Amino acid sequence: MKGIYALAISVKKNIVVNVGALHEIPFEKGLYVYVGSAQNGLEKRTSRHLRKIKRKFWHIDYLLAADSVSVLKVFGKKGSRSEECKLARELDKMGTAMKGFGSSDCNCKGHLFKLSSHEFLSEWMDELSLV
């Protein structure tokens, strides 16, 4: 399936992660949501994100490789790449965007957000049974 996805991510303690070209970024303990697009296979892309050991290619790969970071839930839905940015704009209204994270190929502030809850995602997307 082609579509967009959102990862609900737990950062269990304050950490600093070297995120490739973005260099070192501090992450406070808490809940984050990452929005992505998978136009060549949603299940394949989200399954890749769940693996700890992989070649680091996307910004999110660096964060997810950290020991104190885990994916809590995976959400997805059919949609074009423009839907990814639409969801990112909505999330920006609800939380704090990590500037430039995951958005080097668009004009969004970022595609990773620090939020207080991820429950609202089930209103927009289906929960995928991957975690």
MIDOSE-1310 file (N, C-alpha, C; in nm, 2 decimals, decimal comma, always signed):
residues 131
mkgi	+0,08/-0,12/+0,00/+0,00/+0,00/+0,00/+0,09/+0,13/+0,00; +0,05/+0,22/-0,08/+0,12/+0,35/-0,08/+0,05/+0,44/+0,02; +0,12/+0,52/+0,09/+0,06/+0,60/+0,19/+0,15/+0,68/+0,28; +0,09/+0,73/+0,39/+0,17/+0,80/+0,49/+0,16/+0,73/+0,62
yala	+0,25/+0,76/+0,71/+0,25/+0,69/+0,84/+0,29/+0,79/+0,95; +0,26/+0,75/+1,07/+0,31/+0,82/+1,19/+0,36/+0,72/+1,29; +0,47/+0,75/+1,35/+0,53/+0,67/+1,45/+0,51/+0,74/+1,58; +0,45/+0,68/+1,68/+0,45/+0,73/+1,82/+0,57/+0,67/+1,89
isvk	+0,66/+0,76/+1,94/+0,79/+0,73/+1,98/+0,81/+0,77/+2,13; +0,86/+0,68/+2,21/+0,90/+0,71/+2,35/+1,05/+0,73/+2,36; +1,08/+0,85/+2,42/+1,22/+0,88/+2,45/+1,22/+0,87/+2,61; +1,29/+0,76/+2,66/+1,28/+0,73/+2,80/+1,36/+0,82/+2,89
kniv	+1,46/+0,89/+2,84/+1,54/+0,98/+2,92/+1,59/+1,09/+2,83; +1,64/+1,20/+2,89/+1,70/+1,31/+2,81/+1,83/+1,25/+2,74; +1,84/+1,27/+2,61/+1,95/+1,22/+2,53/+2,00/+1,33/+2,43; +2,11/+1,31/+2,38/+2,16/+1,39/+2,27/+2,20/+1,29/+2,16
vnvg	+2,15/+1,31/+2,04/+2,17/+1,22/+1,93/+2,24/+1,29/+1,81; +2,34/+1,23/+1,76/+2,40/+1,29/+1,64/+2,32/+1,24/+1,52; +2,25/+1,33/+1,46/+2,15/+1,30/+1,35/+2,21/+1,34/+1,21; +2,32/+1,28/+1,18/+2,38/+1,30/+1,05/+2,41/+1,45/+1,02
alhe	+2,35/+1,49/+0,91/+2,37/+1,63/+0,86/+2,32/+1,74/+0,96; +2,22/+1,70/+1,05/+2,17/+1,79/+1,14/+2,26/+1,80/+1,27; +2,36/+1,72/+1,28/+2,45/+1,72/+1,39/+2,39/+1,67/+1,52; +2,44/+1,72/+1,63/+2,38/+1,68/+1,76/+2,26/+1,75/+1,80
ipfe	+2,15/+1,67/+1,83/+2,03/+1,73/+1,87/+1,99/+1,68/+2,01; +1,95/+1,76/+2,10/+1,91/+1,72/+2,23/+1,76/+1,68/+2,22; +1,72/+1,57/+2,28/+1,59/+1,52/+2,29/+1,55/+1,51/+2,44; +1,44/+1,58/+2,48/+1,40/+1,56/+2,62/+1,31/+1,44/+2,63
kgly	+1,32/+1,38/+2,75/+1,23/+1,26/+2,78/+1,09/+1,30/+2,74; +1,02/+1,20/+2,68/+0,88/+1,22/+2,65/+0,83/+1,15/+2,52; +0,72/+1,20/+2,48/+0,65/+1,14/+2,36/+0,67/+1,22/+2,24; +0,71/+1,16/+2,13/+0,73/+1,22/+2,00/+0,64/+1,15/+1,90
vyvg	+0,61/+1,22/+1,79/+0,54/+1,16/+1,67/+0,62/+1,20/+1,55; +0,65/+1,11/+1,47/+0,72/+1,13/+1,34/+0,63/+1,10/+1,23; +0,62/+1,18/+1,13/+0,54/+1,16/+1,01/+0,62/+1,14/+0,89; +0,59/+1,03/+0,82/+0,66/+1,00/+0,70/+0,57/+0,95/+0,58
saqn	+0,63/+0,93/+0,47/+0,56/+0,89/+0,35/+0,63/+0,77/+0,30; +0,55/+0,68/+0,25/+0,60/+0,55/+0,19/+0,52/+0,52/+0,06; +0,57/+0,58/-0,05/+0,50/+0,57/-0,17/+0,54/+0,44/-0,25; +0,63/+0,36/-0,19/+0,67/+0,24/-0,25/+0,64/+0,12/-0,16
glek	+0,56/+0,14/-0,06/+0,52/+0,03/+0,03/+0,53/+0,07/+0,18; +0,41/+0,09/+0,23/+0,39/+0,14/+0,37/+0,44/+0,03/+0,47; +0,40/-0,09/+0,45/+0,44/-0,20/+0,54/+0,59/-0,22/+0,55; +0,65/-0,22/+0,43/+0,80/-0,23/+0,42/+0,87/-0,12/+0,49
rtsr	+0,83/+0,00/+0,47/+0,90/+0,12/+0,53/+0,88/+0,12/+0,68; +0,76/+0,10/+0,73/+0,74/+0,10/+0,87/+0,81/-0,02/+0,94; +0,81/-0,13/+0,88/+0,88/-0,25/+0,94/+1,03/-0,21/+0,95; +1,08/-0,15/+0,85/+1,23/-0,11/+0,86/+1,25/-0,02/+0,98
hlrk	+1,16/+0,08/+1,00/+1,18/+0,17/+1,11/+1,18/+0,10/+1,25; +1,12/-0,01/+1,26/+1,11/-0,09/+1,38/+1,24/-0,16/+1,41; +1,33/-0,19/+1,31/+1,45/-0,26/+1,34/+1,56/-0,16/+1,40; +1,63/-0,21/+1,50/+1,73/-0,12/+1,56/+1,86/-0,12/+1,47
ikrk	+1,89/-0,23/+1,41/+2,01/-0,24/+1,33/+1,98/-0,22/+1,18; +2,03/-0,12/+1,13/+2,00/-0,09/+0,98/+2,10/+0,02/+0,94; +2,12/+0,04/+0,81/+2,19/+0,15/+0,76/+2,11/+0,28/+0,79; +2,18/+0,38/+0,84/+2,12/+0,50/+0,87/+2,11/+0,59/+0,75
fwhi	+1,99/+0,62/+0,71/+1,96/+0,69/+0,58/+1,88/+0,81/+0,61; +1,77/+0,80/+0,68/+1,68/+0,91/+0,71/+1,71/+0,96/+0,85; +1,67/+1,09/+0,88/+1,70/+1,15/+1,01/+1,64/+1,06/+1,12; +1,52/+1,00/+1,10/+1,46/+0,92/+1,20/+1,54/+0,79/+1,24
dyll	+1,62/+0,74/+1,14/+1,70/+0,63/+1,17/+1,80/+0,65/+1,29; +1,85/+0,77/+1,29/+1,95/+0,80/+1,40/+1,88/+0,81/+1,54; +1,76/+0,87/+1,54/+1,69/+0,87/+1,67/+1,65/+0,73/+1,71; +1,59/+0,65/+1,62/+1,54/+0,52/+1,66/+1,65/+0,42/+1,70
aads	+1,77/+0,45/+1,66/+1,89/+0,36/+1,69/+1,93/+0,38/+1,84; +1,89/+0,48/+1,91/+1,93/+0,51/+2,04/+1,86/+0,40/+2,14; +1,94/+0,36/+2,24/+1,89/+0,26/+2,33/+1,77/+0,30/+2,41; +1,76/+0,43/+2,44/+1,65/+0,47/+2,53/+1,53/+0,52/+2,44
vsvl	+1,52/+0,48/+2,32/+1,41/+0,52/+2,23/+1,34/+0,39/+2,18; +1,21/+0,40/+2,18/+1,13/+0,29/+2,12/+1,00/+0,34/+2,05; +0,96/+0,26/+1,96/+0,83/+0,29/+1,89/+0,72/+0,23/+1,97; +0,62/+0,31/+2,01/+0,51/+0,26/+2,08/+0,40/+0,21/+1,99
kvfg	+0,37/+0,29/+1,89/+0,26/+0,25/+1,79/+0,29/+0,30/+1,66; +0,24/+0,24/+1,56/+0,25/+0,28/+1,42/+0,11/+0,30/+1,36; +0,09/+0,41/+1,29/-0,03/+0,45/+1,23/-0,01/+0,47/+1,08; -0,11/+0,44/+1,00/-0,09/+0,45/+0,86/-0,22/+0,47/+0,78
kkgs	-0,21/+0,53/+0,66/-0,33/+0,54/+0,58/-0,29/+0,56/+0,44; -0,37/+0,53/+0,34/-0,35/+0,56/+0,20/-0,34/+0,71/+0,19; -0,25/+0,75/+0,10/-0,24/+0,90/+0,08/-0,12/+0,93/+0,00; -0,12/+1,05/-0,06/-0,01/+1,09/-0,14/+0,09/+1,16/-0,05
rsee	+0,21/+1,19/-0,10/+0,31/+1,25/-0,03/+0,27/+1,39/+0,03; +0,18/+1,46/-0,04/+0,13/+1,59/+0,01/+0,05/+1,57/+0,14; -0,01/+1,45/+0,16/-0,08/+1,43/+0,29/+0,01/+1,42/+0,41; +0,14/+1,38/+0,38/+0,24/+1,38/+0,49/+0,26/+1,52/+0,54
ckla	+0,28/+1,62/+0,45/+0,30/+1,76/+0,49/+0,17/+1,82/+0,56; +0,06/+1,78/+0,51/-0,07/+1,83/+0,57/-0,08/+1,78/+0,71; -0,04/+1,65/+0,74/-0,05/+1,60/+0,88/+0,06/+1,67/+0,96; +0,18/+1,70/+0,90/+0,28/+1,77/+0,98/+0,24/+1,91/+1,02
reld	+0,17/+1,98/+0,93/+0,12/+2,11/+0,96/+0,02/+2,10/+1,08; -0,07/+2,00/+1,08/-0,16/+1,98/+1,19/-0,09/+1,95/+1,32; +0,01/+1,87/+1,32/+0,08/+1,83/+1,44/+0,16/+1,95/+1,49; +0,20/+2,04/+1,40/+0,27/+2,16/+1,45/+0,18/+2,25/+1,53
kmgt	+0,05/+2,24/+1,51/-0,04/+2,32/+1,59/-0,06/+2,26/+1,73; -0,02/+2,13/+1,75/-0,05/+2,05/+1,87/+0,08/+2,04/+1,96; +0,19/+2,05/+1,90/+0,31/+2,03/+1,97/+0,43/+2,11/+1,92; +0,55/+2,07/+1,96/+0,67/+2,14/+1,92/+0,74/+2,07/+1,81
amkg	+0,76/+2,13/+1,70/+0,83/+2,07/+1,58/+0,98/+2,07/+1,61; +1,05/+1,96/+1,58/+1,20/+1,96/+1,59/+1,24/+2,01/+1,45; +1,29/+2,14/+1,45/+1,32/+2,21/+1,33/+1,41/+2,14/+1,23; +1,36/+2,12/+1,11/+1,44/+2,05/+1,01/+1,45/+1,90/+1,01
fgss	+1,39/+1,84/+1,11/+1,40/+1,70/+1,13/+1,30/+1,63/+1,03; +1,35/+1,56/+0,94/+1,27/+1,48/+0,84/+1,20/+1,57/+0,74; +1,24/+1,69/+0,73/+1,18/+1,78/+0,63/+1,27/+1,85/+0,54; +1,38/+1,78/+0,51/+1,48/+1,84/+0,42/+1,44/+1,85/+0,27
dcnc	+1,33/+1,78/+0,24/+1,28/+1,78/+0,10/+1,15/+1,85/+0,09; +1,11/+1,93/+0,19/+0,98/+2,01/+0,18/+1,00/+2,14/+0,26; +0,89/+2,21/+0,27/+0,90/+2,34/+0,34/+0,84/+2,34/+0,48; +0,81/+2,22/+0,53/+0,76/+2,21/+0,67/+0,87/+2,25/+0,77
kghl	+0,82/+2,29/+0,89/+0,92/+2,32/+1,00/+0,99/+2,19/+1,04; +0,92/+2,08/+1,04/+0,98/+1,95/+1,07/+0,88/+1,84/+1,06; +0,92/+1,72/+1,07/+0,83/+1,61/+1,06/+0,84/+1,52/+1,19; +0,90/+1,58/+1,29/+0,91/+1,51/+1,42/+0,86/+1,62/+1,52
fkls	+0,77/+1,57/+1,61/+0,70/+1,67/+1,70/+0,70/+1,61/+1,84; +0,73/+1,69/+1,94/+0,72/+1,65/+2,08/+0,57/+1,69/+2,12; +0,50/+1,59/+2,17/+0,36/+1,60/+2,20/+0,33/+1,55/+2,34; +0,21/+1,58/+2,39/+0,17/+1,52/+2,52/+0,09/+1,39/+2,50
shef	+0,04/+1,37/+2,38/-0,04/+1,25/+2,35/-0,04/+1,21/+2,21; -0,06/+1,08/+2,18/-0,07/+1,04/+2,04/-0,21/+0,98/+2,01; -0,29/+0,98/+2,11/-0,43/+0,92/+2,09/-0,51/+0,98/+1,98; -0,49/+1,10/+1,95/-0,57/+1,17/+1,84/-0,54/+1,11/+1,70
lsew	-0,42/+1,04/+1,69/-0,38/+0,99/+1,56/-0,48/+0,88/+1,51; -0,54/+0,81/+1,61/-0,64/+0,70/+1,57/-0,76/+0,76/+1,50; -0,79/+0,89/+1,52/-0,90/+0,96/+1,45/-0,87/+0,98/+1,30; -0,74/+1,00/+1,27/-0,69/+1,03/+1,13/-0,64/+0,91/+1,05
mdel	-0,59/+0,81/+1,13/-0,52/+0,70/+1,06/-0,56/+0,57/+1,13; -0,53/+0,46/+1,06/-0,55/+0,33/+1,12/-0,42/+0,29/+1,19; -0,44/+0,22/+1,31/-0,32/+0,17/+1,38/-0,28/+0,04/+1,31; -0,15/+0,03/+1,27/-0,10/-0,09/+1,21/-0,05/-0,18/+1,31
slv	-0,07/-0,31/+1,30/-0,03/-0,41/+1,40/+0,11/-0,45/+1,38; +0,21/-0,36/+1,39/+0,35/-0,40/+1,36/+0,43/-0,40/+1,49; +0,39/-0,33/+1,59/+0,47/-0,32/+1,72/+0,42/-0,43/+1,81
